[in-house]
Amino acid sequence: MSGAIYPSLKGKLVVISGGGSGIGAALTEGFACQGARVVFLDICDGPATEIADRLSALDPAPVYRHCDLTDLDALHACFDAIRTELGTVDVLINNAANDDRHTIADVTPEYWDNRMAVNLRHKYFATREVAAGMKAQGSGVVINLGSISWHLALPDLSVYQTAKSAIEGMTRALARELGPDGIRVTCIVPGNVKTPRQEKWYTPEGEAEIVAAQCLKLRVEPKDILAMALFLASDDARACTGHEYFVDAGWR
């Protein structure tokens, strides 16, 4: 992969949730190409294993761990194993999410609870898993992935948007609480990113409407989100915390 090289990322232990597809796969590959020690979590073994195999020649090669992030006991066990085997996590990227469409009439209490677990809750508890180690070493980075969707009030995503808007509040609160210990917490807000999953929701005409509404007439790609994540995780961003960083080509 081409782009900027950040020497401060070399050798850092980076954990990426949802790292087996879409934006997450770009993050996994991009941080591994910086020489970071990458562990990526996912629940879909097929695509994740394919990525691990494809990147196996890198040194160090990224490591895949199956983890159901909605199961907090499993999440704790996964991070406990990472701490035991690899040491303190330097960078946590809370990327995993699911943006299935729904209307208010479709939403049951069970669906609500599940979507909050998928899109919001694990980000908080994964951060708690890494916070103690980061505090002990006096440094650390947490990057949360938000969404442009609630800023634009896109249709058929009310529960998803509720969770994604909460991520920005959580980012600011945790940045304040953890900042005195040298831990930075930020949020990347992607626009409509061209991934296989997103392409299933939009026709070519729908994509053209999105581009027309953007200031820049291009399709945002996973590499664009990666570029922001690499910067925010690096020492070059040492004064960046508690805020959202939009990568949306100026979609309004």
WODAFEN-V650966 format. One line per field, one symbol per residue. ss: DSSP state (H for helix, E for strand, - for the rest). phi: phi as a letter, one per 20 degrees, with the letter a starting at -180 (. if undefined). psi: psi as a letter, one per 40 degrees, with the letter a starting at -180 (. if undefined). A space follows every 10 residues. Layout:
ss->???
phi->???
psi->???
//
This chain:
ss->------HHH- --EEEEE--- -HHHHHHHHH HHH---EEEE EE--HHHHHH HHHH------ --EEEE---- -HHHHHHHHH HHHHHH---- EEEE------ ---HHH--HH HHHHHHHHHH HHHHHHHHHH HHHHHHH--E EEEEE---HH HH-----HHH HHHHHHHHHH HHHHHHHHH- --EEEEEEEE --E--HHHH- ---HHHHHHH HHHE-----E -HHHHHHHHH HHH-HHH--- ---EEEE--- E-
phi->.epfddgfef nfeddcemee blggfffgff fffenfeddd dadefgffff fgffdfefce efdecfbeff efffffffff ffffecoffe cddedgabdg fadffeedgf fgffffffdc gffffffffe ffffffemar ccdeeeafgf fdlffmbffg ffffffffff gffffffegf endecccedf eeefcgffff ecfgffffff ffeefeebef cgfffggfff fffeffdfdd amcdceccmm fc
psi->iiaihhdeeh eihhhhifee ibdddddddd ddeeeihhhh iiegdcdddd ddddeeeihi iihhhhhhee hddddddddd dddddeahhd hhhgdhihfh iiiddehidd dddddddded ddddddddde ddddddeeii hhhihaiedd defiiffddd dddddddddd dddddddede eehhhihhgi ahhgidddde ehiddddddd ddeidhgihh iddddddddd dddiedfdeh ieiihhgeff h.
//
